[in-house]
Amino acid sequence: MGWGNIYKRRMKVFSVALMIYLNYKAIQQREKWTNKAKRAALWEKAHERNAKRVLNLIIELEGLWVKLGQYLSTRADVLPEAYISFLRQLQDSLPPRPLKEVCKTIEKEFGKTMDDLFADFVEEPLATASIAQVHQATLINGQEVAVKVQHEGIKAIILEDLKNAKSIVDWIAWAEPQYDFNPMIDEWCKEAPKELDFNIEAENTRSVSRNLGCKKSLDENESPNHVNVLIPEVIQSTKSVLILEYMDGIRLNDSASLEAFGVDKQKIVEEITRAYAHQIYVDGFFNGDPHPGNFLVSKEAPHRPILLDFGLTKKLSSSVKQALAKMFLASAEGDQVALLSAFSEMGLKLRLDMPDQAMEITNFFFRSSTTANEAHQTMKSLAEQREKNMKAIQEKMQLNQKEVKRFNPVDAFPGDIVIFTRVLNLLRGLSSTMNSRIAYLDIMRPFAESVLLGNINKRPAENAQWIYNTPVHSDVEAKLRQLLVELGNNDKILGIQVCAYKDGEVLIDTAAGVLGRYDPRPVQPDTLFSVFSATKGITAGMLHWLVDNGKLKLEENVAKIWPEFRGNGKEHIKVHHVLNHTSGLHNALADLRSENPLLMSEWDECLKRIEASVPETEPGKQQLYHYLSFGWLCGGIIEHASGKKFQEILKEAFIHPLGIDGELYVGIPPGVESRLASLTLDTDDLNKFSAMRNRAELPSTFQLNNIAEFATTLPVLFNMLNIRRAIIPAANGHCSARALARYYAALADGGVVPPLHSSLSNPPLGSHPHIPSFPSNKTHKKQKGKQNNGENAALKNKSNDGREIIYIRVVNEGSSSSSCTTTTDCNANRDGPQNGKREIFSNPKIHDAFMGAGEYANLCLPDGIFGLGFRRLKSYNGSLTGFGHSGMGGSTGFCDIENRFAMAVTLNKMSFGGVTAKIIELVCSELNIPLPEGLSGAGERGVDVNRPLIN
C-alpha cells in the first residue's frame, strides 16, 4: 500500500468524521427553533443520514473499519436504530471479492486445482466479512463443507489501519487524558494480526469445541454447567484458507426464519451467554468476537446455537481467570474488599481510592441487558453515571472543572481484560438486537463460582501446594505441618499462619490453605488476617508504652486525661480499671449490635457513646470482660494522653521499632486489600455452643447463649471494607502471624527487639510499605509545569461520620518500605538489634505490669483472669508463666516469659479454639514448655467445650 493510498484513507476518515460532527452541531442549533413534536423526526433523519455516511465509508475502506462497524452494529443498547439498521449489513453482507481471486488463493494455498479439491463449489458466497468470505462446497469424497478464504491483500490493509487507529488514540489521549484508549488499541494491535493466520483459527476452533464438549447428540446426564452449543469440525487449514464442516443454520438477523422454525430467541441468547461464561471462567480461553454474524441457529429441534469464527481468541492465565471470577462475584455480593483485591490481582490500577464508585461502575458493567427500544434510556443512564462519577472525583481530588475533565482515574488497564470487556459489551449488544433480557449475574454466576470453588475445595490430599512453599526452620515445624495437613483434610482449616519464637529466634513460620471461600490464592507469610480480640493485646501494649514514656499513669483517673469522660458516675474510674476489665462499663456500646453494627466504624460516635455511658458496677469490684468497650476506652485514653492519633502511636511504639511495616494494622489503609484473608465460620463448632454453660466472667450481653447468634454475623460484618478500615481497637486488628509473634517475642524479653526475622521468609517481614501510595497522575505535554491539586503527600479518607483519616505516604514509590522517611530510618528500624540492644520498653518490671503481679498486684482484682490488659497465663500448678490474648474464632498471640517463647496463630475459618488448641498443644509438648492453662482451651482431657477461645 503506497503513501498516496494511506494519505487518502486518512483524509476520508477525518473528512467524514468532521462532516458528521458539524451536521450534529447544526441539528442542535435547529432544535432550538423546532416544534417539540417535530424534534424526534429531525434527529431520526440526522441519524439515518449520518449512519449511511458511516456505512459507505466503511465499505469503501474495508479492513479494520469493518471490525469497528461490526462492533457498533451490535450496540443496540446504546446506539440509535438507524446506525444498527445500516451497520448490521457489515456482519456478513459486504460486497464479495471476485470468484477468480478466491479460486486463485485456494489453489495457491493447497497446490491443487479446484477440480482436484472439490466436486462442487458454489460461486455465491454464504457470507462476506472484513477479512474473508465463505463459500459452500462439496469435497471429492462427497462431504458438505464451508470454505473460508482470506481476501487478497487484506493483511497490509489491517496492519496499516491498526497504525492509523493507534495514532488517533494517541492524539485523543494527549488532548483528553480521561479518554485514554491506549490499553484497548494496544491489545487489539497484539491480537488482531493473529486473525490473519487461519491455521491458528483452526486450532482455536478445535480447542473451544473440546473445552465445551460439543456433541451432535444430546446427553441427559450432562453436568449443570454443560453448555448446549454446536461448533463445526475443522476439516483442513492453511494460512489463508479454512475448510470446515458445513452446518445449515438460521442467521440471528433473520427474524422471519427464526419465527417460522419456532426458535425461542431468549433461550438461544441465554445459551450463547452460558457458552461464553464457560469459555471465560472455566476454560480461560474464549472467542473475542461474538457479533451476530458469528452465530447461526440449528434448524433441527431442539434448536441450538452454532458458534463460528475463532480467529480472535484470548488465553487467560489461571490467576487472571480467577481474578475475573472474583470480580464478578464481588459485584454480585457487593463485596468491596474482594473487588479491590480482584483489581489488584488482574493488574488494574487506580489513581485514587473510591471503593463505592468502583463498585457502582462494576455493577453497571455486569447489569442486565436491555432491549433495543430502551437504547435512549440506557444512554441517559450512562451519561448520568459518568456525571456522578466525575463529581465524586472532583470532590475527592479537589479539582476544578477543567482539571477533572483531564483527570484519568485509571493508571493501568491490563490488556488481558480488554477483550473480556469487549466480549461482554458485544454480548449485551447481541441481547438487545434479539430483544432479549439477560441477567448476567444469574446466568454467569455458576461458572464463576465453579472456577473458585474447584480450587478452594482441594484439601491437602489433593493439593500439593496447600502448605506454602517456605523452608522448614525446625523439627517441631515439620511435625506442625503434618498436623495442619491432617486438620485441613478434615475440613477444619481454610487458611492459617503459625509463627513461633524461642530465645529470640524464629522456630516456626508456616502458612497454609487459601485466602477465602471465594479466593483460592494461597495464604502466604505476609497475608493479613482479622484477629478480632487478639487486637486488645496490641491496644493494651500501647497504653503501657505511654506509661513507660511518662505520658500517662496507671493510677490516674480517666476523667483527668479525658475531660469529656467525666460524668454519669465515671469520675472514679482509673486507667488500671480499664485495663483490668473492672471499670463497670462492660456492656457499654453493646446496643450497637442491635441498633446498627456499622456504627462501630465511626470513631467519634463511639467515643461520644463511651463518654455518655453509665457504669453498672463500682470500679475495681468485679471483673467482667469488656468485649467491645475496652477498645474505645483505651483508644480515647491513648489519643487524649498523647495528643496524637491512635494509628500514629501504634506506628511509633511498635510498627517501626519492630520492623513489621505493612503487616500489623488496626484499621487497614487503602491498597492492602489483595493480601486480606476473608472470614468464614466453622458451623460444626458453632453448634457446640448449645452444650456450653454461661460463664461468670462474661457480661450479660456476651454470654454463650447469645455469642452463637452474634458469631454468625461476624464474617459478613468484618469482611466489609468500611469495617476493615475502621479503628476498632478491641476487635479489628489485621496482621500476619509473624508480625504478632514478633510483638510477643519482644514482650517476652521485657521489650527487647528480637534480631531480624528469619531470612527464609519470603517476602521478608517489613518489606511492604506500611501505607501504600497510589500512582501519581501522568502528565502530558500540555500539562507540564502544572501542579495537580489531587497529588498530595497525604492519602486522605473520610469515615462514615465525615471524620478525616490521614495516611501519610512517601513520595518515592519505589522504596521498599515507604513507611520510613529515609533509608537511614529503614535501616535503623530493621538493623538496630544487630548494632546494639534496642528496647520498646524501659521498665524492668514491665512483665509484672502486664500481668498485674508484684507491685502492680494492687491494681488488679485478685485471682482475676486478666492482668492489666492481657490475659494471665498459668501453668497447672497455678504459677503465672506469661500473658497474651485470643480473638473470637481462634486467632491468638501469647508468650511464656520463663522459656522466652512467643507464638501466634492466625486463621480465617472461625473455629472457637479447637484448631488453635491442638496447634498450641503440639508445639508446647514438643518444646517441653508448660501448656498455658486457659489460653489453649485444653488439657490432658482435650478441648474444654465450656471454655472456648472467645477473649
N, C-alpha and C positions, 0 to 999 in steps of 0.2 A: 504494500500500500504506500503510494508516494505522498510527499509532503503536501502536494496540492489537494489530494483527496482528504487527508487528515484535516487540513485547514477548512475545507468545505463542510465536513461533518460537524466541526466545532461551531462554525458560523451558523449552520442550520439550527443546531440545538439552541444557541443563545438567542437567535432571532425569533424563533417560535416561542421560547420562554418569555422574551420581552413583550411579544405581541399579546400573549395570554395575560400577562401581568397588567399591561396597560388597558386591556379590554375589561378586566375585572375592576380596576380602579375607576374606569368610566361608568360602569354599571353602578358602583357605589354612589357616585355623584347623581346619576339619573334617578336612582331610587328615592332620593330626597324629594323629587318633584313628581313622582309617580303615585297614582292612586293605590292605596293599600291592597285593593282587590286584584290589581294587575302586577304587583311586585313578584309574586311567585312565578308567574309566567315569564316575566322579564329575566329572572335568574335561571329558569329552566332552559330558555333559549340560549342564554350565555353558556351554560354548562354543555349543552349539546354542540354548540359551535366550537368551543374550545376542546371538547373531548375528540371531535372529529379531527382537529388540527393535530392533537397528540397522536392519534391513531395513524394518520397519514405520515407523520414524521417517523414514527417507529417502523412502519412497514418499509419506508424508503431506506432507513439506516440499517435495519436488521440488527444482528449481533446482540450485544449486551442490553440494548434498549428494549428488545423484545422481552428479555427476562424481567426488566423493570415493569413493562406493561403488563406482563402476566401476573406479577405480584399485585399491582394496583387493581387488576381486574377481579381479584378475589376479595378485595376490601369493601364489600357491600355494606359492611357495618359502619364505615366512616366516609365513603365517597358518594357523591350524587349518582343517581340511577343512570344518567346519560353516560358517565365515564364507564360504569360497569357494562352497560349495553354495548358500547363501541369496543372497549378493550377486551371484551370476552372473546372476540374473534382471534386474538393472539394466542389463545390457549392451544389451538390445534388447526387453525384455518388461515394460516399465512399463504401467500402465493407460492406455489410449489416451484422447485427447480426443474429444469428440463429433464426429460427421461434419459436423453443421451448422456447428460452429466452424471446421472445416477448410475447408469449401467457402466460407464467408464470407471467410476470409483469402485464398484463391486468387482469388476474383472481385474482391476489393478491390485486390489487387496487380496483376492483369492488365487490370482494367477490362472484363472479358468474363464471360459466363455460363459455367457448367461445360459446358453443351451446345455452346457455341461453341469450347471448348478441347479437349474430349475426346470420343472416340467411346465410350469405356468408362472407368469409374473404379471400382476395387474398394473397397468400403466397409471391409473388414477390413484394417488396416494390416499391412505386412510387418514393421515394427519400430517400437517407440516408445522414445525415449530422453529425455535430460534437457531438450533444447532443442526437439526436433521429432519428428515421426513421418513415416514413409514409406509411401506407397500405390503400388500398381501401377496403371498406367493405359495407355490406348491413345489416341494423338493422332488428330486428324481425318484425318491422312494415313496412318494405319494403323501408325505406329511404336510399338513397345512401349517404355514409359518408366517410370521410378521418380520419383515426385513427393515431394519433401521439403518439409514445411510446418511453419513455426515455430509453437510454442504461443503462444496469445494471452496477453499479459501477462507472458511469461517474462523479458523484459528487466528489468523492475522487480525481479523476484524475484532474478535473478542478481546484479544490481548491489548489492542490499541484503545478500545473503548474502556477497558479497565484503567489504563493510564489516564485517559481523559477524566474518568469518574474520580480517580484519586486526586487529580489536580483541582477539580471542582470542590471536592470535600475539604481539601487543604485550605482553599480560599475561604470557604464558609466558616471553618474553624478559626481562621485568623480574624475574619470580620465579625463573627458572632460566636464567641467561645462557648456559650451554653449549647450551641448546636454542633458539637464535635462528633461527627460520624466516622472518624478515622478508624476506631476499632472494628466497625462494621465493614467498611470498604477494605481494610487490611485482611480481614478474614475471608472476604469474598475473593480478593486477589489471590489468596493462598489456595482456596478450594475450587474456584471456578475452572481453572485450566484442567483439573482432573476430569471434568465432564467431556473433554475433547478426546479422551482415550477410552474407546468402547471395551477394551479388554478389562479395564478397571471396573467399568459399569457391569460387565458380565459377572465378575467375581462378587461385586456388591450385591447383585441380584440373587446369586446363589446363597450368599451369607444371610441376607434378610429372610429369604424363603426358609432356610434351615432354622434360623432363630425363632421364627414364628410358627414353625411346624406346619407349614401349609400342606394340606391334603385335598385331593379331589373329592373324597368321600367324607361324610361327617361321622364323628365318633361321639357317642352319647356319654362316654366316661371321661371326657376331657376335664382338665383342671379348671377351677373358676376363672383363672387368669388367661386361659387359652383364647386366642382371637380367631375368628372365623372369616378369613380372607383368602383370596387366591393370588398367586404370583406366577406369571408364565415361566416355563422351564427354558433355560438357556440351551440352544442347540449348538451354536458356533459363534465365534467372535474374532475380529481383527481390530486394529486400532481405529478404523473408520467405519466398520460395518458390524452390526449385531443382529444375529438371527435368533428369534425367539419362537416358542410355541405360540400358535395363533389362538386367541381366546375371543370368541364372539360375545360382545357385550354392548350395553347401552351407555351412551355418554351422559354425564351428570347434567349437562346443559340441555339435554333432550327431554324436556318435561312431558311432552305428549307420549313418547315411548315409555317413559317411566310409569306414567299413569296407566297406559294400556296394558302393561305387564303386571300391574298391581304391586309395584315396588313401594315399600314403606321407606320414604326418604329419611325420616327421623332415625330409624334403625340403621340404615346404611351409614349415615354420618356418625352415629354413636360407635359403630363397629370400626370405622376408619380412625376415630379418635382413640379407641382402645388399642388398635394396632400401633398407633404412634406412641401411646403411653408405654406399651410393651417394648418397642424399639428403644425408647429413650431411657426408661428407668430400669428395665430388666436386662436388656442386651447392651445398652450403651453404644449402640450402632444404629443410626437412623437416617432415613431419606430426608434430605433438607429441602425438598421442592414439592410440597403437597398441594399444587394448584389443581383445579377441577379437570384440566386436560390430562392429568396423570392418573385418572381413575376411570374405570368402567364398572358397570354392574352386570353380573351374570344374568342371562335371560332365563336360565332354568331355576325353578324354585328348589330350595329356599334361596332367594336372591342374595348373592354375596358380593362385597366389593372386590374388584380386581385392581391390584396395585401395580403401577407401571413406572418406568424411568427412574433408575437408581444411579444416575450419573453424579448427582450432587449428594454425597452422604457425609456423615460426620461420625468419627470414632471418639468416644469419651473415655478418659481414664477412669479407673474404679473410684478414685477419690472425688473426681468431678461429678460422676454419676450419683454418688451418694450425697454430695452437696446439693445437687439439683433436687433430689428426692427430699432432702431435709428442708430445703427452701419451700417446696410445695407444701409439705406437712406443717411447717411453721406458719404458713399463710392460712392453712385450713384451721389451725388451732389457735391462731393469734399469739403465737409464742415468739416474742421479740428477741429473746436470748438466742433461740435456735436460728432465727432468721439472720441475725448479725453474724452468728457463727458460720452459717452457710455461706454468706457473702465472703467472709474471710477465707474459707476453705476453697472456694472456687476462684479466688483472686480478684473479686470485685471490691475495689477500694473507694471509699467516700472521703470527701474533704471536710465533712462535718458530722457531728453526732446528732441525728434526728430520727430516733427509732420509730416514733409514731408515724412520721411521714414515709419512712421506708416501708413500714407495714401497709400503709394505705396504698402506696404505689404497687406493691406486690399483690395485694388483694385485687386491685383493679386489673392487673395483668392476668390474673387467673379467674377473672369474673366470668360468669355465664355468658354465652354468646347471645346476640340479639338478631332479630330478623332484619332483612334489608330495608323494610319500610320504617325502621326505627333509627336509620343512619343519622338523621338530623339530631335526634336526641342524644345519640352516642357522641357525636361531635361536640355537642354542647357540654356534655359531662366531661369529656376530655379537656375542653377549654377551662371549665370551672376547676377541675382537679389541678391543672397546671397553674392557674392563677393562685389557687390556695397554697400550693407548694412554694411558689415564688414569694408570696407574702411571708410565709413561715421562714424561708431562708433569709429574706431581707431583715426580719426581726432578729433572727438568731445571730447573723453575721454583722448586723448594724451597718447595712449597705444602703446607699441611696438608690433611686430608681435606675439611673444609668449603670451603676456598678452591679446591681442584681441581675440586669439583663446580660451582663458579660460574665457572670459567675457560673462556672460549671461545677455542680456538686460532686460529679464523678471524677475520680482521679485515675482509676484504671478499670477498664471494661474488658474482661478476658475474652479472647477470641472463641473459646470453647462454647460460650453461651450466646454468641451472636447468631449462629444457625438455629439454636434452640429457640431463641426469641422469634426469629423469622418463621419457624415452623408453627409456633403457637398462634402467631398472627395470621398465617395462611389458613390454618385450621378454623380459626374464628371467622375469617372471610368466607371459607367454604361453607360453613354452617349458615351464615347469613344468606349466601347465594341460594342455598337449598331451602331457605325459610324454616330452618330448624333451630331449636333452642337446646344448647348443650351445656350441662352443668359440669364444668371441668373438674371442680373439686370433688364431685361424686364419682365420675367415671374414671378419672386417672388415679384416685387415691389408692385403690388396692394394689396397683403396680408400684407406686412409690413406697408404700408400706412394705411390700414383699422384698424389695432390694435391701432395705434397712434391717427388717426383722430376720431375714435369712442369714445375715451375718451376726446379728446380736444373739440369736438363739443357738449359735455354735458354742457349746460348752468346751471346757479344756480338752475333753476327749476327742473333739472334732477339730479343734483349733490349736495348732502347734505354736501359734504366736500369742496365745492367751496371756502368758506371762511376758511382760515387756522385756525385750532383749537387753538386759544390763548384766554386767558381771556379778557373780556371787561373791560377797565380801567375807563370808564365814560359813562354817558347817551348820550353825544354827539357822542361817538364812536359807541354806539348801533344804533343811527339814521344814522350815516355814513354807517354802514354795510348794512342797508336797502337800502340806495341809491346805493351802489355798486352792490347789487343783482339786482336792477332794471336796472342799466346800463348794467350789464352782460347779463341779459335776452334779452336786446335789441341789443346784439352783439356789444356793444361799448367798452367793456373791454375784453382783452385776459388775461393779468396778471398785477397786480398792487400792490403797497405798499403805505400806507399813515401813516405818523407819525407826531405827534404834541406835542410840549412842551408848558406849561403855567406856568409861575412863577417858571421856573427851573425844573418842574416835568413833567413826561410823562402823557399826556392826551389821546393820541391815538397811537396805534401801531398795525395796521391791515395789513394783507397780504391776497390776494385773487387771484383766477384764476390759470392759468398754465404758464409754463415757455416758451412755444413757439408753433409755428404752427405744429411742429412735435415732441413736447415734452410735454406729458400730466402730467408730475410731477407737484405737486402743488408749487406755489410760497410760499416761507417761509420768515420769517423776515430777514434772512441773505442772501437772493437771491441778486445777483448783477445785476443791470440794467445799460444799456448805457444811460447816461443822456444828451448827446450832450452839448449844450452851457451852461447848468447849471454848467458845469466844469469851466466856466470863473469866477464864483463867488469864487471857490476854488483857482484858479490861482491868482486872484486879491488879495485875502487874504494873499497869500504867499508873494506878493510884499510888502503889508502893514506890514507884520511881519518882513521883513528885514529892513524896515524903522524904525519900533519900536525898533529893536535891533541895530540900529546905523550902519547898513551895507550899507545904501542907503538913498538918499534924493529925495523927490518928485520933487524938482526944478532942479535936476541935468540934464545935457544933457546926453542923452543915449550914445552918442559917447564917452563921458569921461569914462563911465563904460565899454563900449563895443567898443574898438577902431576900429574893423573891420566894424562897423556900419557906420562910418563916410563916407561921400561922396554922390554924386548924390542929393545934396540939403537937406540932412538929418541932417546937423550939428546943427540945432536949435531945433530939436525935443527933448522934455524933457520927463521925466518919467511920469509926470502927463498928458501930451498929449496922451500918450499911454493908460493910464487908462481911460481917458475921451473920448476915441474914436475920438480924434481931431488931430491925428498925420498926417493925409493926406495919410496914407498907407492902406486905407480901401479896396482897390482892389488888394493889394499885394498878390501873390500866387493864385489869382483867376483862373489863367490859368491852375492850376493843375487839375481842374475838366475835362477840355477837353484834356489836354496833357496826363496825366496819374495819376488818383486819388491815385494809390498805392504809389506815391512819398510822400504822406502825412506821410507814416510810416518811412521815412528816416529823422531823426532828423537833422543831419549835413547838408544834402542837403537843407532842408527847411530854416535853419539858414543862409546858404550862399545866398539863394534867397532873404531873408529879407535884408541881407547886400547889395545886388545889386539893391534893389528896389528903385523906384523914387516916391516921394510924389506927389499927384495930386492936393492937396490944401495946403495952407500955414498953418503951425502948429497953433492950437488954434482958427482957424477961423470958422471951420464948423464941426459939429458933425455928422459923418457918421459911421454906425455900422461896426466895423472891425470883420466880422464874422469868418474869418479864421486867418488872420494875427495877431489878438490880442494875440493868444496863443503863437506863436513863438516870437513875440516881448517881451512879458512878460517873456517867458522861457529863452530867451537869456540874458535878464537883470538879472534874478534871478541867473543863473549859473555864469555870469561874476562878479556880485556883491558879491556873497557868496563864490566863489571858490569851490562850491560843485555841485553835480549833482542835477537835478530837483527833482528826487524822494527822495533823501536824505533830502532835505529841507522840502518836503511835510511830511515825517515821523516825522522829528524833530519838525516842527512847530505845526502840528495838529493831526497826527495819534496817536502817543504815548501819548501826553498830554490829548487828549480827550478819550482815551481808545477805539478807533474804529478800532483796528487792524483787518485786513482781510476783512474790509467792505467799504473801500474807496481807489480807485486806479486811477491814471492817467497813463494808460498802465498797464494791468494786468500781473502778473508773471505766469509762468507755475504752474499748479496744482490746479487752482481755476475754471477750465472750467465747472465742474459739477454744479456749483452754478450760472452760467450765464443764464439770460433770453435772448432769441433771439428776434430780432426785426421783426415786420411786419407792414403793412401800412393799415390804415383805408381809403379805396378807396373812400368811400362816402364823407368823409371830404375833401379829395384831390380834388374832383370835384367842391367844393365850391370856389376854388381859381379863377375860371373863372369869378366869380362875384365880385372879390375884386379889389380895386383901388391900384395903386402904392403908396408907402409911401416915404415922403421926407427924413426921417432919415436913409433910407436904401441905400447902394451903388448901382451903376448902374448894377453891376453883380449879385445882390442879391435882385432884385425886385420880386414882387409877380408873374409876368408873367413868370419868369424862375425858381422860387422856386418850383413850382409844378413838373417841369421836373427833377429838382435836387433831390427832395424828393423821387421820385420813385426809385432812385438808392441807397439811403441811407441804407435801411435794408440789401441789399445784401453786400454793401461795409463794413458797420460797424459790420456785423456778421462775417466777415473774421477774422481768427486768427491773422494774422500779423498786421492788423489794430487795433484789440483789444489790442495787446501787445505794440503797438507804443505809444510814448509820444506825444500826440496832445493836448496841454494844453487849447485849445479853444473848444474842441469838444469830447474828448474821456474819460471822467470820467466814472468810473464804481463804483456804490455804492448802498447801501441799503438806503431806505428812513429814517431809524432810525439813520444811520450814518450822512446823510446830515442834518436831523433835529437837531441832537445834535450839529453839527457845527454851525448852525444858532442860536441855543439856547444860545451857548456860546457868539456869536457875539452880540446877543440882550442884554446881560448883560455886554457889554463892554469888553468881553474876559474872564469873569469868567467861569471856567469849571463847568458845572452842576453836581449835585450829580450823583451817579451811575445810569445807565439806569435801567428801571423797571425790577425787578426780575421775573416778569410774562413772559417776553420774553424768548423764547426758540428756538435755543440755545442762551445763554447770549451774549449780544453785546461785542465784543472784545475778544471772546474766540477762534477765529480762529488764527492760525499762519499767520502773515502778508505775509511772504514769505514761502510757503510750501516747505518742503525738500523732495528730492527723497530718497527712501530706499537705504541704503548702500549695496554694493555688498557683498553677503555672502561669507565668506572664508571657503574653505575646508581644510582638514588636510595638503595637500601638499602646501597650500598657506600660512599657518600660519607664522607670522613673517615678511611677505612681505607687503609693503605699496602699495596699489593700486593707481596708479597715477591718476585714474579717480575720486577718492574720495577727493574732496576739500571742504574747508569750505565755498566756494562761488559757487553759481549756475550761470554759465555763458551762455549767449545767444548772438547771433550776429544779428543786424538789417540787413535789405536788403543791406545796403551800407557797411557792414562789421564792423560797429561800435560795439564794445563790450559793452553789458549792463550787469552789475554785480549785482546780487541779493544776499545779504548776508544771509546766513542761519545758523541756530543754530545746534550744534552737537546733543544736546538732543532732539530727535524727539518726545519724549513722553510729552514734555512740552505743557501746554495748550495754550501758546502763544509764539511761537518760535521767534516772533519779538523782544521780550525782552531779554536782555543779561543775566539777573539773575532774580531769584524770587523776590528779593527786587525791581528791576526795574519794574516788572509787577505790584507789589502791589502799588508802587509809582504812576504808571500811572493810576490805576483804583481806588485806595483808597484815593488818595490825597485829593479830595474835602471834604472827611469826616474828615480828620485830620487838615484841615485848608484851607482857600480860596486859590485856585490856579488860575492863570490867564495866558492866552496865549497872551494878550496884556496889556501893562502898561500905554499907552497913555490915559489919562482921557477923551480926546476929540476924541477918535477913531471913534465914530459914525459920527461926522462931517467929519472926513477924508473919511470914506466910502461913504458918501452921497455928498461930495463936498459942505458942508454947513459951516456956521460960518467963522472962519478964513481960511478955505480951499476953500471958495466960489470963490476966485480969481483964483483958479487953474482949474476951470471948466467953460464951456460955460454956460452963464445964461439960465435958463429955459430949459436946455437940459434934455433928458430922462435919461441919465447916469450921475452918480456922478463919483467917482474915482474907476472904475472897477465894480461897481454894478449898477443895475437899481434902480433909485429912486422910492419909492412908496409913493403915495399921497392919502390923503382922498379926498372926493368930494368937500371939501371946499378949497382944494389947499395946505394944510399944509403937510409937509413931515412927514410920520409916520414910515418909515422903508426902507428896501432895500432887494434885492435878485437878482435872475437870473433864467430865464426859458431856456429850451432847445427845439430844434426842436422836435416836437412830443408831447410835453406836460409835460415832467418831469420838476419839479420846486422845488426850495428852497427859502424861504424868512423869514423875521422876522419883527415884529411890536415892536418897541423899547418901546413905552409908556406902552403897555399892556403886555410886557415881554412874547411875544408869538412868537413861531417859528414853521414852518410847512414845510414838504417836501412830494412831490408826485413823485413816480417813476412808469413808465409803459412801456410796450413793444409794445402796439398797438398804433402807432403814430397817434394822433387824432387832432393835431394842436390847442389844448387848450380847446376844448369843454368839454371834460370829466373833465379835471383839474379845469376848471372854475366852474362847478357845485359843485365839491367837496369843493373848497375853499369857495364858497358862502354859502353852508350849514354850514360848521364849523364856519365861522365867524359870521353868523347870530345867531347861537345857543349860541355863547360865547359873543354876543353883542360887537364884535370887528369891527371897521370900515373896510369895504371892500376895499382892496388895488386897487385903480384905475389902470388899465393898466395890472397889473400882472395877474389878474383873467380873463381879457378879457371880463368882463361882468359888467352889472349894472342892474338897475331896468328894462331896456329894454331887458335884456337877453344877450346872447353872441353877441358881435360885430364882424360880419364876416369880417369887414375891418381891424381888429386888432387882428389877431390870435397870439398865443404864439409862436413866432419863435426866440426870442432872447435867 
